[in-house]
Structure formats: C-alpha cells, structure tokens
Amino acid sequence: MPTNRPNRLLQHLRRWLGTRHGQNVSRVLPAPPERPLPEAPSEVDVAAEHPVLRRASEATAALVRQGWNVHRAPYGYRAMDVAGTRSGSGRPRTRLTPDPLRAPVVQHIFYWRAVTGLDVDQITQRLNNNPDRYPPPGTTGTWHDKAVTRILTNLKYTGYQALRTRDESNRLRPAEQWVLSDQPAHRALITTALFWAAQNPTTDTRRALRHRLLAQPHDLSA
C-alpha cells in the first residue's frame, strides 16, 4: 500500500476538530472518573527504552500501516486468514471482516450515543434488556460499561487498522502518536463523523447526524 500520501482518516479528523495539526484529540472524549491509576510506563515509553521491544514495536507498526490485523478481532469483526501470506510464526496473516451477527450491534451502539444521546450506562442497560438481539462479548452473557466504552473508542470501526491510539485510562492519545493503516484496511461499520460525534454528542450534532443517517438504507433507529 502506498505510504507517501496523507492518511485520510487523519485528514477527516483534523477537519472534524477544526485544526490543521490535530495536536491533541483527547479533549473530545469525556473525562474518566477521578480515581487512582497505577503508575505504569506506556507502550511507547517501554519500546523506546528497550531495543528488542522497540524493534518488535516497529515491526508491528509496519504491519498495521499495511492494514494487517495484529490483535484479536474487536467485537463486530472476525479475523479472516489471507491465503498466501505468512507471519513470522508461520501462521496466515489476517484482515478484519464484519461479523454478520455482531456488526449491527456496533452500529446501534454508536447511533444511540451520537444521535439518540444515551450515555454508556443507558446503552449497557438497553443491550442487556435484549441479549438475543445484542449478543454480549466474551462468555459472561452480560454487557458491561467497559465493553461499551471500548467499542465507542475503537477507531477500527471506521475501516482503518489502528495501534497506540489510547492510553492506560482509555483516552485517546495525541494524534501524532497513533499508528494507522495508510488506507482503509477493511469494511467500515461506521463513518468517521459518527465516530467523533459519539465521543462528545451535542444537541446540534445529534440533529445533523440524525437527518443524514435516517436517509441511509440502514436500520439503526431501533
């Protein structure tokens, strides 16, 4: 994939935030509850201090820029083996493909947050009220606030592979620390605009997005 063109996701991000440089996008996310956090070095700091870890981190970043999936598939996607490719361990490399059962759940979550204006607790309760329609992640059989928050802050739903986008508090890092695929790497479940609207929904934003989304042939209004 070409690497000499500006990343389109960052271009959309900078337009959305009204800044040329996208220096710090963490301000669009709601502040987490104040509580003591363990002092732990970030992934970037650890990689910078240890040459072996730094080389491994750089290799992983290169794969992400090429659009490969390097972690477990997030809720709403499946990891699909790509024939004729091999990782260092000999396994086929993977790309993400929508999970037909769970991808619509992701779309509902973003719609409820950005357009309807529900908070995380309300979304979690709505999901748990109908687990057959909205199957929970994992094996617990229950939705939790943390799972909903992880979905709402995962840039991969915009179609780009992403790495190092969040810190230990689950807030977005400054954009210059992100590693993103150079081009869309898989089918997007939501638009970039809907992603950012879900971070800090306002009445004006919800009104504009609702008008646009209801014109689309997707059943996201339930």
Helices and strands as residue ranges (DSSP letters): H 8-17, G 26-28, H 43-49, H 51-65, E 77-81, E 94-98, H 103-111, I 112-116, H 120-128, H 145-152, G 155-158, E 162-163, G 175-177, E 179-180, H 192-199, H 203-213
